[in-house]
Amino acid sequence: MTQIMKFLRDENGAVTVDWVVITAAIVGLCISAFGWIGNDTHDYGERIGDHMSTQGVKTTY
């Protein structure tokens, strides 16, 4: 019984759990931000491509 109580009072590793949770939250936020930015840049790139394809190139001066 004393070993169980000693195990329950032992706080070694608690900081590790905190860091794992914080790191997982940061990674999740980064993934969602990159997904959001990626979609917007893809749409913006397509709009630029559409605009550029309608432009003529002058080859004579």
MDTraj code that builds the backbone (N, CA, C; nanometers):
import mdtraj as md
import numpy as np

residues = "MET THR GLN ILE MET LYS PHE LEU ARG ASP GLU ASN GLY ALA VAL THR VAL ASP TRP VAL VAL ILE THR ALA ALA ILE VAL GLY LEU CYS ILE SER ALA PHE GLY TRP ILE GLY ASN ASP THR HIS ASP TYR GLY GLU ARG ILE GLY ASP HIS MET SER THR GLN GLY VAL LYS THR THR TYR".split()
xyz = np.array([
    [0.0826, -0.1200, 0.0000],
    [0.0000, 0.0000, 0.0000],
    [0.0867, 0.1260, 0.0000],
    [0.1996, 0.1213, 0.0695],
    [0.2860, 0.2389, 0.0745],
    [0.3466, 0.2679, -0.0623],
    [0.3732, 0.1639, -0.1393],
    [0.4279, 0.1852, -0.2739],
    [0.3252, 0.2528, -0.3639],
    [0.1993, 0.2203, -0.3495],
    [0.0942, 0.2832, -0.4290],
    [0.0819, 0.4310, -0.3920],
    [0.0846, 0.4600, -0.2623],
    [0.0757, 0.5989, -0.2180],
    [0.1973, 0.6791, -0.2650],
    [0.3142, 0.6159, -0.2593],
    [0.4362, 0.6822, -0.3060],
    [0.4258, 0.7111, -0.4560],
    [0.3718, 0.6162, -0.5302],
    [0.3544, 0.6349, -0.6754],
    [0.2573, 0.7489, -0.7051],
    [0.1485, 0.7580, -0.6302],
    [0.0488, 0.8622, -0.6527],
    [0.1013, 1.0008, -0.6160],
    [0.1906, 1.0101, -0.5188],
    [0.2470, 1.1388, -0.4775],
    [0.3629, 1.1821, -0.5669],
    [0.4210, 1.0899, -0.6383],
    [0.5372, 1.1212, -0.7218],
    [0.4923, 1.2070, -0.8402],
    [0.5568, 1.3210, -0.8593],
    [0.5193, 1.4125, -0.9669],
    [0.6207, 1.4146, -1.0802],
    [0.7162, 1.3264, -1.0807],
    [0.8114, 1.3190, -1.1918],
    [0.7366, 1.2831, -1.3194],
    [0.7625, 1.3570, -1.4235],
    [0.6969, 1.3318, -1.5519],
    [0.5772, 1.4213, -1.5767],
    [0.5297, 1.4922, -1.4746],
    [0.4143, 1.5802, -1.4929],
    [0.4473, 1.6942, -1.5878],
    [0.5685, 1.7451, -1.5798],
    [0.6098, 1.8526, -1.6693],
    [0.6169, 1.8018, -1.8123],
    [0.6591, 1.6788, -1.8292],
    [0.6658, 1.6194, -1.9629],
    [0.5270, 1.6139, -2.0258],
    [0.4284, 1.5768, -1.9478],
    [0.2919, 1.5715, -1.9989],
    [0.2459, 1.7105, -2.0404],
    [0.2782, 1.8114, -1.9608],
    [0.2417, 1.9490, -1.9963],
    [0.3050, 1.9893, -2.1285],
    [0.4324, 1.9593, -2.1456],
    [0.5011, 1.9960, -2.2699],
    [0.4439, 1.9213, -2.3899],
    [0.4045, 1.7979, -2.3707],
    [0.3450, 1.7210, -2.4807],
    [0.2124, 1.7844, -2.5221],
    [0.1318, 1.8244, -2.4258],
    [0.0029, 1.8861, -2.4571],
    [0.0236, 2.0208, -2.5268],
    [0.1159, 2.1020, -2.4761],
    [0.1426, 2.2322, -2.5382],
    [0.1959, 2.2141, -2.6804],
    [0.2868, 2.1205, -2.6984],
    [0.3430, 2.0955, -2.8318],
    [0.2359, 2.0468, -2.9288],
    [0.1480, 1.9593, -2.8834],
    [0.0394, 1.9110, -2.9690],
    [-0.0537, 2.0246, -3.0089],
    [-0.0798, 2.1160, -2.9161],
    [-0.1661, 2.2298, -2.9476],
    [-0.1001, 2.3209, -3.0506],
    [0.0281, 2.3458, -3.0351],
    [0.0995, 2.4309, -3.1308],
    [0.1032, 2.3666, -3.2683],
    [0.1300, 2.2378, -3.2739],
    [0.1325, 2.1678, -3.4024],
    [-0.0048, 2.1725, -3.4678],
    [-0.1094, 2.1531, -3.3911],
    [-0.2452, 2.1599, -3.4457],
    [-0.2778, 2.2971, -3.5013],
    [-0.2386, 2.4006, -3.4309],
    [-0.2619, 2.5369, -3.4794],
    [-0.1826, 2.5643, -3.6072],
    [-0.0595, 2.5172, -3.6119],
    [0.0222, 2.5376, -3.7326],
    [-0.0366, 2.4654, -3.8527],
    [-0.0822, 2.3439, -3.8329],
    [-0.1416, 2.2689, -3.9438],
    [-0.2666, 2.3392, -3.9953],
    [-0.3508, 2.3875, -3.9045],
    [-0.4720, 2.4562, -3.9496],
    [-0.4381, 2.5885, -4.0181],
    [-0.3375, 2.6598, -3.9676],
    [-0.2983, 2.7866, -4.0302],
    [-0.2407, 2.7634, -4.1690],
    [-0.1558, 2.6628, -4.1836],
    [-0.0989, 2.6342, -4.3156],
    [-0.2063, 2.5883, -4.4136],
    [-0.3050, 2.5149, -4.3650],
    [-0.4150, 2.4744, -4.4520],
    [-0.4953, 2.5932, -4.4996],
    [-0.5211, 2.6859, -4.4091],
    [-0.5973, 2.8067, -4.4433],
    [-0.5184, 2.8936, -4.5399],
    [-0.3906, 2.9148, -4.5126],
    [-0.3062, 2.9960, -4.6008],
    [-0.2890, 2.9277, -4.7362],
    [-0.2734, 2.7963, -4.7352],
    [-0.2562, 2.7224, -4.8600],
    [-0.3756, 2.7353, -4.9523],
    [-0.4953, 2.7274, -4.8963],
    [-0.6155, 2.7411, -4.9789],
    [-0.6262, 2.8810, -5.0378],
    [-0.5972, 2.9813, -4.9562],
    [-0.6058, 3.1188, -5.0050],
    [-0.5017, 3.1468, -5.1128],
    [-0.3811, 3.0997, -5.0953],
    [-0.2779, 3.1245, -5.1962],
    [-0.3077, 3.0481, -5.3244],
    [-0.3677, 2.9309, -5.3120],
    [-0.4048, 2.8557, -5.4321],
    [-0.5097, 2.9335, -5.5120],
    [-0.6110, 2.9842, -5.4433],
    [-0.7148, 3.0637, -5.5107],
    [-0.6562, 3.1900, -5.5734],
    [-0.5677, 3.2555, -5.5005],
    [-0.5046, 3.3773, -5.5515],
    [-0.4192, 3.3466, -5.6747],
    [-0.3476, 3.2367, -5.6703],
    [-0.2663, 3.1957, -5.7850],
    [-0.3509, 3.1661, -5.9073],
    [-0.4643, 3.1040, -5.8865],
    [-0.5534, 3.0763, -6.0002],
    [-0.6089, 3.2059, -6.0585],
    [-0.6422, 3.3014, -5.9736],
    [-0.6906, 3.4302, -6.0251],
    [-0.5826, 3.5016, -6.1047],
    [-0.4601, 3.4971, -6.0580],
    [-0.3495, 3.5582, -6.1325],
    [-0.3306, 3.4867, -6.2656],
    [-0.3368, 3.3549, -6.2640],
    [-0.3226, 3.2783, -6.3875],
    [-0.4322, 3.3092, -6.4872],
    [-0.5546, 3.3217, -6.4400],
    [-0.6656, 3.3572, -6.5283],
    [-0.6449, 3.4951, -6.5891],
    [-0.6001, 3.5885, -6.5087],
    [-0.5762, 3.7239, -6.5587],
    [-0.4616, 3.7243, -6.6606],
    [-0.3549, 3.6537, -6.6291],
    [-0.2392, 3.6524, -6.7199],
    [-0.2731, 3.5847, -6.8530],
    [-0.3597, 3.4856, -6.8509],
    [-0.3937, 3.4163, -6.9747],
    [-0.4784, 3.5030, -7.0679],
    [-0.5448, 3.6048, -7.0130],
    [-0.6241, 3.6938, -7.0982],
    [-0.5410, 3.8086, -7.1558],
    [-0.4199, 3.8255, -7.1079],
    [-0.3348, 3.9349, -7.1535],
    [-0.2596, 3.8935, -7.2778],
    [-0.2468, 3.9851, -7.3702],
    [-0.1716, 3.9591, -7.4923],
    [-0.0265, 4.0002, -7.4727],
    [0.0598, 3.9406, -7.5541],
    [0.2011, 3.9732, -7.5481],
    [0.2353, 4.0478, -7.6766],
    [0.2852, 4.1667, -7.6596],
    [0.3222, 4.2480, -7.7758],
    [0.4622, 4.2068, -7.8194],
    [0.4742, 4.1610, -7.9454],
    [0.6027, 4.1142, -7.9935],
    [0.6682, 4.2123, -8.0902],
    [0.5982, 4.3174, -8.1283],
    [0.6564, 4.4177, -8.2175],
    [0.6580, 4.5520, -8.1482],
    [0.7500, 4.6380, -8.1901],
    [0.7594, 4.7709, -8.1299],
    [0.7353, 4.8771, -8.2322],
])
top = md.Topology()
chain = top.add_chain()
for i, resn in enumerate(residues, 1):
    res = top.add_residue(resn, chain, resSeq=i)
    for name in ("N", "CA", "C"):
        top.add_atom(name, md.element.get_by_symbol(name[0]), res)
traj = md.Trajectory(xyz[None], top)
